[in-house]
Amino acid sequence: MQDRFYPDVIHYHDRTKHHYHRYARSAGRMDWKNQPVPFRFYEDTVREPLPFLQTDPAATHEELYRRSNRSPAPFTRQNIAGLLELSLGLSAWKSLGSSRWSLRMNPSSGNLHPTEAHLVVPATESLQSGLYHYNSLLHTLERRALVSPQLWEKIESHFGTGGFLIGLSSIFWRESWKYGERAFRYCNHDAGHALAGLSLAAGLWGWRFRCLNALSDSEIEIILGFDRTKWNRLEAEHPDLIGFVGSQHATDISRAVPERVLQAFGNMSIDGRPNRLSREPVDWKIIYDTAEATRKPHTEEQRYSYGRQPFTGQPESALAAPAVIRRRRSATAFDPDAEIDAGGFQAMLDKTLPRDGCPPFDAQVGEPFLHLLIFVHRVKGLEQGLYFLLRSPDKMQAVRDAFRSDFLWKPVSTALPLYLLQTGDLRYESTQVSCHQEIAGESAFSLGMIAEFDAAVRLAAYRYRQLFWEAGMIGHVLYLEAEAQGFRGTGIGCYFDDPVHSLIGVADHSWQSLYHFTVGRPVEDPRLTTLPAYHHLKDQRQSGKQQAQRTTL
Ligand SMILES: Cc1cc2nc3c(=O)[nH]c(=O)nc-3n(C[C@H](O)[C@H](O)[C@H](O)COP(=O)(O)O)c2cc1C
């Protein structure tokens, strides 16, 4: 039966398409006076500064995706801090003239970072069991509620093993300030990147992030205390998802939270006032309407099976896993002559395939709906042209039926479901469809993530958000894989939707492009100065001035 909100999803999606003759609605200028504060603070809370990693966990690049047999690390303040540092912490500061801005381990459209993280952690040697918000600027937990030992016991007995919860949420205004109506898409891409970052980094401690895929948005709001938070107008956090982080060896972890535990969360009193982000947030109404239309109801717990196909052989990276994570950046320009070799190219694509027991997709948000339409520009050993990576093999017939009938569908390798559709130099076309951005044509390859859209959202409108999460997760893997091989990637949220669909011969909503990505040899901008991620805390931590940080307008 069609979801009653399906027409709302289609309305939003079509209205926020960029066209050659018209971009999706936005303010059309940067209202600098109204620029949102890029960090969320909860005022009047107990702040728990987190330690920084003295030594990164020892793990090879491959172990990001292939779980080693390592025993799970204990759930200490130190280890939880390490996970946060390597997934959502700052990665550097950049400066140019008098401007200075921070970057994070997770990328974000326009570097606006609408994604927030909240944790429910057990008591550790120096932390009380509670609900905390992670403040990445200060690398600090802000305590929103204490969780009683009795409640924690119930949580642990429900999951049958030790661990903790991490929830993600989005502040739409952070993103709509710059991107207007299309921002809802970007917030969800960003949530997907954050989720992948958490899922991949958790493996380095022998943990696994499992999405509690039964939870409704209302249940998430109860657990994270959002229903008892007094939000400033248009600055509320919208619930995305909650994951349980536990031992990677634990089996049969529940993907739900029992009613009695929910009730206990609902009875907790919540501390902290969210900081005000802007003087006058603008009401991009369609975003809030679409968020409402795509709210997730409670659903049956799901276990997804993605198969166990072996990884293709891959070039060893000289970089260890944490080094790859720390180096991740977006390229702003590429060397237009640089090539990547076919083996490296295929190894990158291979990591985007979901596999049982392999991060990040074993977080199990849902079934895979996205595939990759690849513009190969400079891959040594491969003809220039248009290629397709089929991420779930059973979709072959559906894609072939929907796409242009003159595509070749010629298999490229026995190890990977990669097909040549047509040969030719598509550097111009790929640049054009990615909002004329040169990074799409001057790279070694760029791509569009094509979703089996109608099949996903017609029956369940909430899946609209999950499609963008999946896109963000794929993008995150590509970012890391590019770094691991000495290349660099960039997520591309600005593209012309329907011209991409015309390229593949699709004129309806059966298949839609939801995110673009590009990979090549980066050209650095020599004007930028780089500063260490947490240099700003060094003095504060020493003099205990952390509480005095300017947190609001
Ligand atoms: C969803 C998403 C969309 C993006 N779209 C573009 C884009 O269209 N063009 C571009 O140059 N960069 C794009 N970026 C890259 C961001 O600008 C970049 O992540 C941000 O500036 C932070 O820098 P970093 O990735 O180096 O940490 C995008 C990133 C994300 C996550």
The ligand as a MOL file (V3000), in Angstrom:
LIG
                    3D

  0  0  0     0  0            999 V3000
M  V30 BEGIN CTAB
M  V30 COUNTS 31 33 0 0 0
M  V30 BEGIN ATOM
M  V30 1 C 26.8330 16.1620 1.3050 0
M  V30 2 C 28.0310 16.9440 0.8390 0
M  V30 3 C 27.9500 17.7050 -0.3130 0
M  V30 4 C 29.0660 18.4200 -0.7640 0
M  V30 5 N 28.9820 19.1190 -1.9310 0
M  V30 6 C 30.0870 19.7470 -2.4230 0
M  V30 7 C 30.0430 20.3710 -3.7080 0
M  V30 8 O 29.0170 20.3600 -4.4060 0
M  V30 9 N 31.1890 20.9730 -4.1450 0
M  V30 10 C 32.3440 20.9780 -3.4020 0
M  V30 11 O 33.3600 21.5520 -3.8490 0
M  V30 12 N 32.3960 20.3860 -2.1690 0
M  V30 13 C 31.3090 19.7570 -1.6790 0
M  V30 14 N 31.3660 19.1060 -0.4710 0
M  V30 15 C 32.6090 19.1180 0.3410 0
M  V30 16 C 32.4700 20.0580 1.5330 0
M  V30 17 O 32.5520 21.3760 1.0950 0
M  V30 18 C 33.5290 19.7220 2.5900 0
M  V30 19 O 33.2190 18.4790 3.1520 0
M  V30 20 C 33.6020 20.7590 3.6980 0
M  V30 21 O 34.0380 21.9840 3.2070 0
M  V30 22 C 34.5390 20.3140 4.8060 0
M  V30 23 O 35.8230 20.0880 4.3210 0
M  V30 24 P 36.5470 18.6840 4.4710 0
M  V30 25 O 35.7120 17.6560 3.7530 0
M  V30 26 O 37.8860 18.8920 3.8120 0
M  V30 27 O 36.6490 18.3740 5.9310 0
M  V30 28 C 30.2770 18.3800 -0.0210 0
M  V30 29 C 30.3460 17.6000 1.1400 0
M  V30 30 C 29.2450 16.8680 1.5620 0
M  V30 31 C 29.3600 16.0130 2.7860 0
M  V30 END ATOM
M  V30 BEGIN BOND
M  V30 1 1 1 2
M  V30 2 1 2 3
M  V30 3 2 2 30
M  V30 4 2 3 4
M  V30 5 1 4 5
M  V30 6 1 4 28
M  V30 7 2 5 6
M  V30 8 1 6 7
M  V30 9 1 6 13
M  V30 10 2 7 8
M  V30 11 1 7 9
M  V30 12 1 9 10
M  V30 13 2 10 11
M  V30 14 1 10 12
M  V30 15 2 12 13
M  V30 16 1 13 14
M  V30 17 1 14 15
M  V30 18 1 14 28
M  V30 19 1 15 16
M  V30 20 1 16 17
M  V30 21 1 16 18
M  V30 22 1 18 19
M  V30 23 1 18 20
M  V30 24 1 20 21
M  V30 25 1 20 22
M  V30 26 1 22 23
M  V30 27 1 23 24
M  V30 28 2 24 25
M  V30 29 1 24 26
M  V30 30 1 24 27
M  V30 31 2 28 29
M  V30 32 1 29 30
M  V30 33 1 30 31
M  V30 END BOND
M  V30 END CTAB
M  END
